[in-house]
Amino acid sequence: MIIVRGLTFSYADQTPIFENLHWHVAHGEAWSVIGPSGCGKTTLLYLLAGLLHPTKGEVLVDGQPLQRPRPRTGLILQDYGLLPWATVAENAALGLRVRQFYGPDGRHAPRSQQVSPPAEKVDFWLKRLGIDRVRDHYPVQISGGQRQRTAIARTLAMTPDLLLMDEPFSSIDALTREELQDLTLALREETALTTVLVTHSIEEAAFLGRRILVLPKDAEQEPQIVENPQAGAPAYRGSAPFHAVCDRLRERLAP
């Protein structure tokens, strides 16, 4: 699904954030990415989304070099990215309306994908995510959890095969965060999505990632991979294997 080959990246006049990074994500895998502040977690996500481009090396998705954002990659941001003057339903339909305008041109929508009327998919996802009753509300009128569900609905309505998430639950209260984490697991199983979640929370990384990429502070050091095959299992959050993985992550993140 994703091949990162010899990737080096730096912002202008700064030391490299990544230097000769190699990484592979297979179809259907669930990854968490964690590391200390400033290690490049969000930068890596933007490189995978095609919003940034490597200084050296390359990123391939489905065997194709990534030159621009691809239509089947979904990106969910920490700040939701909702239009304040649009209702929940209008925000959820935004990506589909752009696709409907351009048609299946291969850039805004896959050439092989039928562009459905936005209302059909939006109605489905608003109901599936439990926000149909606030469909006519504006972002300022709903809770943080409902705003995040709106952002998720907007993304899933576009039928992505790769979902990238940048600390999507960090600004939400603890109980709502756990509810949305459980929802993410359920949706991943239903849609067979490949997911990459960036987080600063050890517990969230361990709960959602079956494989966990631990980025170092220094670009010259090798990232580490922590295997976590039981992630997503019933009652995993309170289990001994879950706490063992959390402890391993703390060891690897220790300065």
C-alpha positions in Angstrom: 0.0 0.0 0.0 2.6 2.5 1.1 6.4 2.3 0.4 8.7 5.0 1.9 12.0 4.6 0.2 15.2 6.5 1.2 13.1 9.5 2.3 14.9 12.6 3.4 13.0 15.7 4.3 13.9 19.1 5.8 12.2 22.5 5.9 14.1 25.4 4.4 17.4 26.2 6.1 16.8 23.6 8.8 18.4 20.2 9.7 16.6 17.2 8.2 13.6 15.8 10.1 14.0 12.5 8.2 17.1 11.1 6.7 17.1 8.0 4.5 13.9 6.7 6.0 12.5 3.3 4.8 9.1 2.1 5.8 6.4 -0.2 4.4 2.6 -0.3 5.2 0.7 -3.2 3.7 -3.0 -3.1 2.6 -5.4 -3.3 5.6 -2.8 -2.7 8.2 -3.5 -0.4 11.2 -0.5 1.7 12.2 0.1 4.2 15.0 2.9 6.7 14.8 4.3 8.1 18.1 7.5 10.0 19.1 8.7 13.0 21.1 7.6 16.5 20.1 9.4 17.8 17.1 10.3 14.3 15.7 8.2 14.8 12.6 5.0 12.9 13.2 2.7 15.3 11.5 5.3 16.0 8.8 5.4 12.3 8.0 1.6 12.3 7.7 1.6 15.2 5.3 4.3 13.5 3.2 2.0 10.4 3.0 -0.9 12.7 2.0 1.0 14.3 -0.8 0.8 17.7 0.8 4.6 17.8 1.3 7.3 16.3 -1.0 10.5 14.6 0.0 13.8 16.4 -0.4 15.3 13.1 -1.5 13.8 9.6 -1.9 10.2 8.8 -2.7 6.8 7.8 -1.3 4.7 5.3 -3.3 1.1 4.5 -2.7 -0.3 1.4 -4.5 2.9 1.3 -6.6 2.6 4.9 -7.9 5.0 7.7 -6.9 3.1 10.3 -4.9 3.2 13.6 -6.7 0.0 15.2 -5.3 -2.8 14.3 -2.9 -4.6 11.2 -4.3 -8.4 11.0 -4.4 -8.7 7.8 -2.3 -6.6 9.0 0.6 -8.6 10.5 3.5 -7.1 12.9 6.0 -8.6 13.7 9.3 -7.1 16.7 11.1 -6.8 17.6 14.8 -8.8 20.8 14.3 -11.6 19.1 12.4 -11.3 21.4 9.4 -15.1 22.3 9.3 -16.5 25.4 7.7 -18.1 27.5 10.4 -20.8 28.8 8.1 -21.9 25.3 6.9 -24.2 22.9 8.7 -23.1 19.4 9.7 -24.7 17.9 6.6 -23.1 20.5 4.3 -19.7 20.0 5.9 -20.0 16.2 5.5 -21.0 16.7 1.8 -18.2 19.1 1.0 -15.7 16.6 -0.6 -18.4 14.9 -2.5 -19.7 18.2 -3.9 -16.2 18.9 -5.2 -16.0 15.5 -6.8 -19.5 16.0 -8.4 -18.3 19.3 -9.9 -15.1 17.9 -11.5 -16.4 14.4 -12.2 -14.2 11.3 -12.1 -11.2 13.1 -13.6 -8.6 11.0 -11.7 -7.4 13.9 -9.7 -10.4 14.8 -7.6 -12.1 11.4 -7.8 -10.9 8.1 -9.1 -11.5 7.6 -12.8 -13.2 4.3 -12.2 -15.5 5.6 -9.4 -19.1 6.6 -10.0 -19.8 10.0 -8.5 -22.9 9.5 -6.5 -25.2 12.4 -5.4 -23.8 13.7 -2.1 -27.1 13.3 -0.2 -27.1 9.5 -0.5 -23.7 8.8 1.1 -24.0 11.7 3.6 -27.3 10.5 5.0 -25.8 7.0 5.5 -22.7 8.2 7.4 -24.5 10.8 9.5 -26.8 8.0 10.7 -24.0 5.5 11.1 -22.0 8.0 13.2 -24.9 9.0 15.3 -25.1 12.7 14.3 -28.1 12.7 12.0 -30.2 14.6 14.7 -27.8 17.5 14.5 -27.5 17.5 10.7 -28.9 21.1 10.4 -26.7 22.5 13.3 -23.6 24.6 12.7 -20.2 23.6 14.2 -20.4 26.2 17.0 -23.7 24.5 18.1 -22.4 21.0 18.6 -19.9 19.3 20.9 -16.2 18.5 20.1 -17.1 14.8 19.7 -19.9 15.7 17.2 -17.5 17.9 15.2 -15.0 15.1 15.0 -17.7 12.7 13.9 -18.7 15.2 11.2 -15.1 15.3 10.0 -15.1 11.5 9.9 -18.3 11.4 8.0 -17.0 13.8 5.4 -13.9 11.6 4.9 -15.6 8.2 4.8 -18.3 9.5 2.4 -15.6 9.7 -0.2 -14.8 5.9 0.1 -11.1 6.2 0.9 -8.8 3.1 0.9 -6.2 4.9 3.0 -7.1 6.9 6.1 -4.5 9.3 7.7 -5.4 10.8 11.1 -3.4 13.6 12.8 -4.1 13.4 16.5 -7.8 13.4 15.8 -9.0 13.0 19.4 -6.5 15.0 21.4 -8.8 18.0 22.1 -11.7 15.8 23.2 -12.6 14.8 26.8 -11.4 11.3 27.9 -14.8 9.6 27.7 -15.6 10.9 24.3 -12.1 10.0 23.2 -12.6 6.4 24.2 -15.9 6.3 22.4 -14.4 7.6 19.2 -11.4 5.2 19.5 -13.9 2.3 19.7 -15.8 3.8 16.7 -12.5 4.0 14.7 -11.9 0.3 15.4 -15.4 -0.7 14.3 -15.2 1.4 11.1 -11.8 0.0 10.3 -13.2 -3.6 10.5 -16.3 -2.7 8.4 -14.4 -0.9 5.6 -11.0 -2.8 5.6 -9.3 0.6 5.6 -5.5 0.9 5.8 -5.0 3.4 8.7 -2.1 5.5 9.9 -2.8 7.4 13.2 -0.4 10.0 14.5 -0.7 10.5 18.3 1.2 11.7 21.3 -0.7 9.4 23.6 1.0 6.1 24.5 -2.3 4.5 25.4 -4.0 5.6 22.2 -1.1 4.3 20.1 -1.3 0.9 21.9 -5.1 0.7 21.6 -5.4 1.5 17.9 -2.2 0.4 16.3 -1.5 -3.3 15.5 1.9 -2.0 14.5 3.5 1.1 16.0 6.2 3.2 14.5 8.3 5.0 17.1 10.1 8.0 15.7 13.3 9.2 17.3 14.1 12.7 18.1 17.3 12.6 16.0 16.9 12.0 12.3 20.1 10.0 12.2 18.7 7.3 14.5 16.6 4.4 13.2 12.8 4.4 13.9 11.6 1.4 15.9 8.6 -0.8 15.2 6.6 -2.3 18.1 4.3 -5.2 17.2 0.9 -5.1 18.8 -1.2 -7.9 17.2 -3.9 -7.9 19.9 -4.9 -4.3 19.3 -8.6 -4.0 18.7 -9.5 -7.2 20.6 -12.5 -7.0 23.0 -11.5 -5.6 26.4 -7.9 -5.1 25.2 -7.7 -1.6 26.8 -7.7 -3.1 30.3 -5.6 -6.3 29.6 -2.1 -7.2 30.7 -0.8 -7.3 27.0 -2.1 -3.8 26.5 -0.2 -2.5 29.6 2.9 -4.4 28.5 2.9 -2.7 25.1 2.4 0.7 26.8 5.5 -0.1 29.0 7.5 -1.0 25.9 6.6 2.3 24.3 7.6 4.3 27.4 11.0 2.6 27.4 11.5 3.5 23.7 10.4 7.0 24.2 12.5 7.7 27.3 15.2 10.3 26.7 
